[in-house]
Amino acid sequence: MVSLVVACGGGIFTTTIVTDEIKAILKKAGIQCKVTPAKLTELASISDADLIVVTGKYGTNTRNPANAPILVGMSIMTGIGKDEFIKELIDKVKEIEAAKK
């Protein structure tokens, strides 16, 4: 199972919306995934994630102890580029799952 972290500025409102949406997207794709909310300021200390989704460009170059890839998921909130993000998310999660086998 892939462990995914969703991070935004405050770690509350936006994170909750994006976390719920990502859970629904992955469920629809038949993918089991643990999704945990976090704050952007916590990125540098996240050590147990396979993938991190942020709701802004902040942090995409930030290194984390797990060296997890970071995707920008703002399109979940805006709708602009949402289909492309969903494809990128599903492809990345499948890639991570395959690497774990």
Short mmCIF file of the C-alpha atoms (twelve columns), coordinates in Angstrom:
data_MODEL
# 
_entry.id   MODEL 
# 
loop_
_atom_site.group_PDB 
_atom_site.id 
_atom_site.type_symbol 
_atom_site.label_atom_id 
_atom_site.label_alt_id 
_atom_site.label_comp_id 
_atom_site.label_asym_id 
_atom_site.label_seq_id 
_atom_site.Cartn_x 
_atom_site.Cartn_y 
_atom_site.Cartn_z 
_atom_site.pdbx_PDB_model_num 
ATOM 1   C CA . MET A 1   0.000   0.000  0.000   1 
ATOM 2   C CA . VAL A 2   1.267   3.447  -0.936  1 
ATOM 3   C CA . SER A 3   1.507   6.067  1.805   1 
ATOM 4   C CA . LEU A 4   0.609   9.525  0.522   1 
ATOM 5   C CA . VAL A 5   0.780   12.879 2.345   1 
ATOM 6   C CA . VAL A 6   -1.269  15.920 1.285   1 
ATOM 7   C CA . ALA A 7   0.229   19.226 2.460   1 
ATOM 8   C CA . CYS A 8   -0.995  22.811 2.371   1 
ATOM 9   C CA . GLY A 9   -0.315  25.998 4.286   1 
ATOM 10  C CA . GLY A 10  -2.393  25.450 7.406   1 
ATOM 11  C CA . GLY A 11  -2.974  21.728 7.161   1 
ATOM 12  C CA . ILE A 12  -6.709  22.070 7.791   1 
ATOM 13  C CA . PHE A 13  -9.251  23.313 5.220   1 
ATOM 14  C CA . THR A 14  -7.527  22.932 1.854   1 
ATOM 15  C CA . THR A 15  -5.739  19.800 2.983   1 
ATOM 16  C CA . THR A 16  -9.018  18.191 4.029   1 
ATOM 17  C CA . ILE A 17  -10.693 18.959 0.707   1 
ATOM 18  C CA . VAL A 18  -7.741  17.713 -1.356  1 
ATOM 19  C CA . THR A 19  -7.249  14.644 0.876   1 
ATOM 20  C CA . ASP A 20  -10.895 13.629 0.462   1 
ATOM 21  C CA . GLU A 21  -10.765 14.199 -3.293  1 
ATOM 22  C CA . ILE A 22  -7.564  12.159 -3.676  1 
ATOM 23  C CA . LYS A 23  -9.060  9.316  -1.623  1 
ATOM 24  C CA . ALA A 24  -12.089 9.320  -3.944  1 
ATOM 25  C CA . ILE A 25  -9.915  9.428  -7.088  1 
ATOM 26  C CA . LEU A 26  -7.771  6.518  -5.946  1 
ATOM 27  C CA . LYS A 27  -10.771 4.495  -4.760  1 
ATOM 28  C CA . LYS A 28  -12.422 4.961  -8.160  1 
ATOM 29  C CA . ALA A 29  -9.178  3.753  -9.774  1 
ATOM 30  C CA . GLY A 30  -9.203  0.681  -7.520  1 
ATOM 31  C CA . ILE A 31  -6.058  1.746  -5.667  1 
ATOM 32  C CA . GLN A 32  -5.680  1.319  -1.918  1 
ATOM 33  C CA . CYS A 33  -3.653  4.121  -0.428  1 
ATOM 34  C CA . LYS A 34  -3.086  5.628  3.003   1 
ATOM 35  C CA . VAL A 35  -3.608  9.405  2.702   1 
ATOM 36  C CA . THR A 36  -2.500  11.674 5.556   1 
ATOM 37  C CA . PRO A 37  -2.879  15.469 5.814   1 
ATOM 38  C CA . ALA A 38  0.052   17.725 6.804   1 
ATOM 39  C CA . LYS A 39  1.309   21.306 6.712   1 
ATOM 40  C CA . LEU A 40  3.776   22.563 4.095   1 
ATOM 41  C CA . THR A 41  6.165   23.473 6.897   1 
ATOM 42  C CA . GLU A 42  6.337   19.761 7.812   1 
ATOM 43  C CA . LEU A 43  7.619   18.628 4.379   1 
ATOM 44  C CA . ALA A 44  11.275  18.602 5.380   1 
ATOM 45  C CA . SER A 45  10.535  16.203 8.245   1 
ATOM 46  C CA . ILE A 46  8.159   13.753 6.528   1 
ATOM 47  C CA . SER A 47  9.968   10.428 6.558   1 
ATOM 48  C CA . ASP A 48  7.225   7.841  6.043   1 
ATOM 49  C CA . ALA A 49  5.583   8.963  2.785   1 
ATOM 50  C CA . ASP A 50  5.937   7.323  -0.616  1 
ATOM 51  C CA . LEU A 51  4.424   10.368 -2.331  1 
ATOM 52  C CA . ILE A 52  3.610   13.941 -1.283  1 
ATOM 53  C CA . VAL A 53  0.973   16.178 -2.884  1 
ATOM 54  C CA . VAL A 54  1.168   19.909 -2.163  1 
ATOM 55  C CA . THR A 55  -1.477  22.512 -2.943  1 
ATOM 56  C CA . GLY A 56  0.967   25.079 -4.265  1 
ATOM 57  C CA . LYS A 57  4.383   25.310 -5.850  1 
ATOM 58  C CA . TYR A 58  5.980   25.862 -2.465  1 
ATOM 59  C CA . GLY A 59  7.873   22.783 -1.446  1 
ATOM 60  C CA . THR A 60  8.145   20.955 -4.767  1 
ATOM 61  C CA . ASN A 61  11.939  21.189 -4.589  1 
ATOM 62  C CA . THR A 62  12.063  20.530 -0.852  1 
ATOM 63  C CA . ARG A 63  13.899  17.402 0.147   1 
ATOM 64  C CA . ASN A 64  12.337  15.093 2.696   1 
ATOM 65  C CA . PRO A 65  14.001  12.230 4.593   1 
ATOM 66  C CA . ALA A 66  12.100  9.633  2.540   1 
ATOM 67  C CA . ASN A 67  13.087  11.399 -0.720  1 
ATOM 68  C CA . ALA A 68  9.430   11.021 -1.737  1 
ATOM 69  C CA . PRO A 69  8.413   12.637 -5.015  1 
ATOM 70  C CA . ILE A 70  6.268   15.769 -4.677  1 
ATOM 71  C CA . LEU A 71  3.322   16.530 -6.989  1 
ATOM 72  C CA . VAL A 72  1.496   19.860 -7.179  1 
ATOM 73  C CA . GLY A 73  -2.220  19.175 -6.662  1 
ATOM 74  C CA . MET A 74  -3.647  22.693 -6.766  1 
ATOM 75  C CA . SER A 75  -5.744  21.679 -9.768  1 
ATOM 76  C CA . ILE A 76  -7.916  19.677 -7.374  1 
ATOM 77  C CA . MET A 77  -8.996  23.030 -5.906  1 
ATOM 78  C CA . THR A 78  -9.131  25.111 -9.100  1 
ATOM 79  C CA . GLY A 79  -10.260 22.503 -11.611 1 
ATOM 80  C CA . ILE A 80  -7.678  23.815 -14.097 1 
ATOM 81  C CA . GLY A 81  -5.598  20.882 -15.295 1 
ATOM 82  C CA . LYS A 82  -7.444  18.500 -12.976 1 
ATOM 83  C CA . ASP A 83  -7.680  15.644 -15.501 1 
ATOM 84  C CA . GLU A 84  -3.942  15.847 -16.177 1 
ATOM 85  C CA . PHE A 85  -3.184  15.851 -12.445 1 
ATOM 86  C CA . ILE A 86  -5.437  12.840 -11.863 1 
ATOM 87  C CA . LYS A 87  -3.604  10.910 -14.589 1 
ATOM 88  C CA . GLU A 88  -0.219  11.953 -13.163 1 
ATOM 89  C CA . LEU A 89  -1.298  10.956 -9.647  1 
ATOM 90  C CA . ILE A 90  -2.614  7.538  -10.663 1 
ATOM 91  C CA . ASP A 91  0.438   6.827  -12.835 1 
ATOM 92  C CA . LYS A 92  2.823   7.818  -10.015 1 
ATOM 93  C CA . VAL A 93  0.975   5.738  -7.400  1 
ATOM 94  C CA . LYS A 94  0.985   2.698  -9.729  1 
ATOM 95  C CA . GLU A 95  4.710   3.235  -10.372 1 
ATOM 96  C CA . ILE A 96  5.390   3.332  -6.628  1 
ATOM 97  C CA . GLU A 97  3.233   0.232  -6.042  1 
ATOM 98  C CA . ALA A 98  5.134   -1.678 -8.742  1 
ATOM 99  C CA . ALA A 99  8.482   -0.670 -7.248  1 
ATOM 100 C CA . LYS A 100 7.408   -2.002 -3.844  1 
ATOM 101 C CA . LYS A 101 6.663   -5.492 -5.210  1 
# 
